């Protein structure tokens, strides 16, 4: 598939949620983008108070700061390429998730089955367990240090499961540079790795690393890894530390100190961000590909609900093991995204 250009409705989500009897909560979120309907969070939970909750339903598995955070709040138009390794095994699934938090710590863990399906696959459903622990040694209004570690184990439906890991240079074109192909002998996967984030005034720095061990029946275990490191600077002075939530273990989106207004001179918030990311699906004689990418983004927040993003990503290195990878280095990807969130 060749690179293409064009426009699309990237997301069009509607969420219904509520709380009754003070502690029982529910949420149902649907995405109407791309001329289809997809269920996202569909869950029911009990909020016991003091940072403790239990939810049952289709929801995010607790793994990865990047995936836990909403894409509406990340400083880049799309999540980094290392998330294609993570999301292959740790995206939304049906299961039970519990959260606990204190003054400077957060813990989330759960037991999950597979993603939502339209019918029986003819085999047993896969099962996974995952957990994420966060500690914030510094937690102030303008200064935050976030340290975390996470792990996941997933056993696949041995009768019908086919594991495949691949990236997309953009959501629109779906051109893949790394691709494991169909791994029909996959039995289970174990993932683990650290995450960090810090915000000092207008500076926000964050990163993650993931190592995945994919066990295969009657074959060698494959070892893959992926990572990213990024920094953002708010030119207008707003701080993401002000929006850090230890009870969720994540940074929320920026809110301008002064909304854009031609009469009062308010310009909203302006943010610059840079990121380097890598994914490696090669292991010995197995070649799924390797890719490095650098991204630069300029964001403008006229107010708390609207954001305009201009993103440039360049593929800076591949292993050159296929025609696509041979021509991929120095590929430029430009994205402009407008967002309204309320």
Helices and strands as residue ranges (DSSP letters): E 13-20, E 24-31, G 33-35, E 38-49, E 52-59, H 65-68, H 83-90, E 93-101, E 105-112, E 127-139, E 143-155, E 186-200, E 203-216, E 222-234, G 240-243, E 244-245, E 250-251, E 269-283, E 286-301, E 306-318, H 323-328, E 331-340
